[in-house]
Amino acid sequence: MADEPLVLGIETSCDETGVGIVRGTTLLADAVASSVDEHARFGGVVPEVASRAHLEAMVPTIDRALKEAGVSAKDLDGIAVTAGPGLAGALLVGVSAAKAYAYALGKPLYGVNHLASHICVDQLEHGALPEPTMALLVSGGHSSLLLSSDITSDVRPMGATIDDAAGEAFDKIARVLNLGFPGGPVIDRYAKEGDPDAIAFPRGLTGPRDPVYDFSFSGLKTAVARWIEARRAAGEEVPVRDVAASFQEAVVDVLTRKAVRACKDEGVDHLMIGGGVAANSRLRALAQERCEAAGIRLRVPRPKLCTDNGAMVAALGAEMVARGRAASSWDLSADSSLPVTDPHVPGHDHDHVHEVSKENLYS
């Protein structure tokens, strides 16, 4: 193995079939096959549809990533795969594929955590993560504040959503406004032409007795929906751009306020933001403004690396290899509720790689 491990990562936690290849902290390939169009007519992700799409896309996406990276499968130093959290059926497709490739290639297998991968992907853009790092992860399924002193072994939850995640709220409000699915990009686009101060929507869990670092967007979603319904019932036109801007401002205000406070309280001078909603332009702008005011360095990967992708899984896998973490066992299974405190799923008492035939079964 070279000084910098060459690792292929597979991500299938939701509706994106992602395959990435990295050498150390250098991104060589990031191939993605999305099934979002297949879910659009349902207004959200359908697990069975996602699983079938992963099955169809897996081998072609892996082949495309290898070609893009200009490497052979036999040159890989390991295979990493999202073991959880996520949709159970979708995860199983990825885990099964990773096992097959790892066994055929005679390479170590690393089952890693989806949320920890979202943090680790920033290494591909801005270099090694500071230790400790505060991370704000915001997506369709998660809104979390995490403190990591070692991305391969120590990730501590500070706060999380107690109901709707931020991305889920974006999707639901976009549906109420008849803007389509997914909601994040379209609301961001409409909000740029609206007034964020036009409507005073509520900021959830920001009272003096509320949990300091937890998030709640269910009440905001309901308030926005009722405001829209009242306008329509009165026969009045709904100012879509102002609603989008005011709703978006309420979300990013809470996210950035709590993230900066967590950094101050823990004495951490770096904030990393990841997850699909991290692609939101207003979240990036307000986070930058508040971090600069607080003397905190902000790290946000480029938008393509914020959404689900295989590169983030490969990045964490490469870090596992580089730090000598134990490989996963062949009985690795998908865990839809894998806690973030488990950045990866190690093997048992022995290294499973020694049981793999030295002969390369993959041609």
N, C-alpha and C positions, 0 to 999 in steps of 0.2 A: 504494500500500500504506500502511495506517495505521502509526503508530509501533509498535504491537504486532501482529505478523503473525497472521493467521487461517489456521490450518493444520488439515487433516484427516489423521488417521493411521489406517493399516490394519495390524492385527496378525493373522497366521495361522500362527504358527510351530508350533503344536501343535493342540490340540482346541478352542480358543476363537476364534471369529470376532469380533474386537474392532474397533470403529470409534470413534475419539474426535475431538473438535473442541476446540481451544484457541485463545484469543486471548492471545498472549504467555505468561504463566504462569497464566492464568485458565481453568479447565475449564468448557466450555460444554455438552459432551455426552459421555457414555461409554456407548455401546451395545454390548452383548455378546450373542452367540448361542453357547451352549455345546452341544457334542455329547457331553458327559461321560456322559450316560445311555446313549448308543449304544455306548460302550466298556465300560461297567460289567460286562456279562456276559462279557467277555473278560479281565477283571482288569487291564486296561491299555489304553493308547491304540493303536489299529490305524491305521497311516498312511493306508491307502486309504480307510477309513471317514471319517477326519478330512478328507481332501481333498475328498471328495464332499459332506460337510456344509458345508464352506466355500463350495463352488460354489452350493449352494442358499441359503445365508444371506447371501451378500455384498451383493447389491443391496438387499434389504429392510433389512439392518442399516445400510447407508449412508444410505438414505432416512430411517430412524428417527433416526439421529444428526443429520442436517440439520434435521429437524423439531424435535427436542429442543433444539437449539442456537438455533433461530429464525433461521437464516441460509440464504442461497441458495448453491448450489454455485458460481455465477459470482462470488461475493464472496470466495472463498478466495484466499489468497496462495500456497498450495502444497499438494502432496499428499505425505505421507510414508508409507513402508511398510517393514515389517521385511524386510530382504533376507537375514538370517541372524543367528545360526545357528538351526537348527530342522529339522523334517521337510521334506525336499526337495519332495515333492509339495504339501504344505500351503503352503509358502512360495511356490511358483510360482503358486498361485491368487491370493494376495494381491498379488504383484508384477504379475501380468497385469492385475488389476483396477485397480491404481494407475496403471499405464501408460495404460490406456484412459481413465480419468477425467482424468488430467493432459493427455493429448493432446487430448481433446474440449473441455476447458475452456481450453486454452492456458495452463496453469499449470506451474511448475517441479516436477520430480519429485525426491524425496529418498529414496534407499535407505539405511536406517539399521540399526544393530546392535541386536539384541534385548537384549543385556546392558547396553549403554550406556543404552538406553531405560528399563530398570528402575531405573537410577540417576537419570536425569533426571526421572522422574515425581514425585520428591519435591518438585520446584520448585512443583508444583501445590498442594502442601499447606503447605510451610514456606518458600516463597520461594526466591530464588536460592541455588544451591549454593555453599558456601564453596570456595575454591580454595587448597590441595588438599582433597579429600574422600576419606576411606577408605570403601569400600563393601563390605559383606558381602552377597553375593547367594546365596540358597538356594532351590532349587526342585526339581522332579522331574528336571530334566536337568542342573542346574548347582549346584555349591557352590564359590564363588569369592571371593577377597579381591582387590579392585581398588583402585588408587590413581589418582585422576583430578585433574589440574591444570587441565584444560579438557575438559569433557564432549563437545565437538564435534571435538576433535582429539588429545587426549592421555589415553589410559586405559592404565595399566600393570598387568599381572597380577602380583600378589604371591604368590598361592597358589591351588590348585584341587584338586578331587577327583581321586584317582587311580583310583577305581573307582566304586562306587555313589554317586550324589548323595544328599543328605539326604532330599529328597522321595521318591526312589525307594526308599530304605530304609523310610520310613514306609509306602509302599504295600505293600511286600513283607511287613512284619511284620503289617500289618492283614490281609493275606490269610492268613497263618499262623494268626492269631487268629480267622479267619472273621468279620471285621468289615466286609468289603465294600471297595468302591473308590469314590472315592479315599480313601487311608488317613490323610492328614494331619488333616483335621477330626475324624474319628471317634476317632483315637488321642488327640488333644488333649482331646476330651470325656471319654473314659474315664479319662484320666490325672488329671483334676481330682479324681477320687474315689479315687485310688490313692496309694500311698506311694512316692515317688521314690527312697527309700533301701532299699526292700525287697530288691532284688536288685542285686548289684555287677556290672553289665555293664561290659565293657572300653571304654576310651577310646582310639580309634585314633590312631596317629601322635602320641603325646604323650610318647614317650621322649626321653632326652637326645640320641640320635643320629638321631632322625627329622627329616624336613623340617619346619621351624618353622611354615610357613604352609599346608602342604598338608593335605588331608582324606582320610580313608578310613573308609567306613562298611560295607564288605563284611564285615569281621571281626566287627563288632558285630551285623550282621544274622544272620550264621551262628551266633554265640554265643546270641542270643535264640531263634532257631529250634530249636537243639539243646536249650536249656533247656526249651522248651515240649514238644518231642518226648519228652524224658526223663520229664517229669511224666505225660504221657499214656500212655507205655509202662508206667509203674509203676501206672497206674490211678488216679492222683491228679488232683484237680481243678486246673485252671490258673487262678490268680488274675489274670484278665484285666486288671483295673484296676491292680494292682501292676506287672504286666509292662509295660503301656502307660506308666505313670508312670516306671518305672525306665529303660525304653528311651529315652523322650523326654528324660529328664534327661541320659543319656549323650550324646545328640546335641547338645543345646543347650549343655551344659557345654563341649564341645570347640569348637563354633562361636564362642561368646562369648569363651572364653579366648584363642583365637588372634586374633580380631578386635581385642580390646583390646591384646594384645601388639603387633600390627602398628601400631596407632595410636601406642603409646608409642615403639616403635623408630624410626618415621618422623617423630616429632614432630608428629603430626596431632591436632588437638583436636576433630575431628568424626567421628562414625561414622554412616554411613547403612546401614540394613538393608532389603533389598528381595527380591523373588521370592516365589513362592507360600507357602513355608514361613515367611516373615516374618509371616504372619497367625497363626502359632502363639502362643498366649497365654503359654506358659512361656518361649519364646525372647524375647519382648518384655520380660517381667518380669525375667529374669536379666540380659539385656543392659542394661536400665536400672539395675539394682543395681550391676553391675560398672563401667559407664561413670561413674556418679556417684562411685563410690569412686576412680576413676582421674582424675577431673576432665575427662572427655570428654563432649561434648554428643552425645546420641543423637537421630537423626532417623529415624523409621519412618513411612511413609505409612499411611493407614487401610487395613484389610484388603482392601477392594475394589480399591485401586490397587496392591496387592502382587502379586496374581495377574495373569496375562497379560491385557492390555487394550489398546485402541486409544489411550487417553488418553496412555499413556507414549510411544507412537510419535509422536503429535502433539506432545507436549511437546518431544521431541528435535528434531523437524522444525522447530518454531517457533524453537528456539534456533539451528538451522542458518541459517534465514532471517535472524534478528536479527543474527547475527554475520557475515553475508555469505559463508557457505560455498558452494562451487560445487555446483550442482545435479547430479544424476546424468544419465547419458546414456540414450538410448532403448534401448541394448543392455544395460541393467541386467538382471542375472540373479540368481536365487536362489542363495545359497551356504550349504549346510547346515553348513559348518564355518567360517563367517566369523569371523576372530579378533577378539577384543575390542579389540585394538590398532587396529582400523579402525572407529571409531564411525560412520562413514558411507562410502558408496561414491560418490566424486565422479565428475564427468564427465571427458572427455578434455581436449583443448587449448582447446575453446571451449564456451561456454554453450549447451546444447541448447535453451534456451527461445527463443532468437532464431529457431530453425528452425520453431517452432510457429506455425501460422496465427493471426493476430490475431483472426480471427472465432471466436466461441464456438460450438463444435459441440454443446454440451450445452444442452438445453432442459428 
